[in-house]
Every structure is written in structure tokens, then in C-alpha cells.
Amino acid sequence: MKNIAVILAAGTGLRFGQTVPKQFTIINGKMLVEYALEAFQQHPDIAETVLVLPANYVAEIQAKLKNEHYGKLKYVLAGGAERYLSSYKAVKLYENEPEANLLIHDAARPLISQEIISEVIKKLQTSKAVMVAMPAIDTIALVDESAQVKSVLDRRLCYQVQTPQAFRLSLLREVFQKAIYEQYNYATDDCGLVMHYFPYESIAVVAGNMQNVKITTEFDLKLLG
């Protein structure tokens, strides 16, 4: 079955005092988004990649990447106003594909390993939905809207979610058909949408690692050396 990597880089927020979105920050001669793009480009079981960008950056970034060695990059498209709408646009690209596996990854996680990608693809042989996650290190407290602690969760049962999150294309089609029809935009990730609309669909877990960190601060950039 074809494995397709969808790299979400459609955020428009500025970070680190830059004049461009975080994902286009140059680090060691490459844009941040290129690190994730290269990881999936290099994996032998990834057939093609899709890059989702802010609409006003599509032409510029697409032109830059044409000069690089990203032969698996099949589509560069404009994202939606919400994260799930960006995923939805990628799913719609493959509306005529009978079946495939989609690995949806945040560009802000540039150090995704080949091993994690391999494990996710392996899990998709027996599961329709896969989440990369690792056990929580810190104790997690549940608070109310006024920031008052309501309970302290059992850390043994808490995991920190990473990406990629991966799915059978047919499952995502059904999920997004429902979400778009209902204009549901409360989920912060794609597994959350699956859980909302198909609560009995099992989501397998692949072990993440500390290296697969989300770049959110200038301190995080040091990880890219």
C-alpha cells in the first residue's frame, strides 16, 4: 500500500524575532521545514510527500524547493485556517485514490527519526490509526477555566503526543466528511477527530522519543546544532 507523508507547515505565527513564520527560519543553511521534508524523502517506504503551507508562501517556497533534491515532493498546497482544515485539504488531493496510508507530520518536529517512521508504517499494517507518543515525564494536573486544579492525573496513564499521526485514507475521508459537515473544529489533532467521530476505532501507539521535539522556542533551536 502506498505510504504518503503530509507535512503541515501552514502556521502563520512569527517566532524568534523573525519576519517570516517559524517554519521558514534558516538553520544551518536550511529552512526548518526542510528537515522534516528530508526525513520522509530519505525513507525507502515513503512513496510521495505533500507540503502544506500558508497561502502567501506557496509560490515562493515551491520555487526554492525545485532547486533541491526532493523528488518525492508531489504537491505543495495552501493550508486552511485551522490545523484540521490543512489535513483535510491533503486528504482531498487523494479523493480518487482507492486506498493509501497517510502519515501527517508537523514541520515543527524536524528531528523525526527513520526508526519512528518505520514503526508507524509497520503498525499501519494492522491498525487504521496510529499515534506517536511517549510517557509523560512530569505530573499532569487537570484544571478548570479559572486555572484551579480539579485533579492530578495518574502519570502512568499519561502520554505526550507527537507526530506523525497516521491513518488509512478511507478512515480519514469518513472523519473529515463528518467534521466538515458539522463544522467541528475543537480537536487539536487528527487522532482527536478520529476519537470524536469513531470512538470505538482503536488507535495504536508507537513509542516516540525526546529527539522528536516540537520547536517552539529559541532554546529548542539548539537541538539542531
Helices and strands as residue ranges (DSSP letters): E 3-8, G 22-24, E 26-27, E 30-31, H 32-42, E 48-53, G 55-57, H 58-65, E 73-78, H 83-93, E 101-106, H 114-123, E 129-135, E 141-143, E 149-152, G 155-157, E 159-168, H 169-182, H 190-197, E 204-207, H 218-221, G 222-224
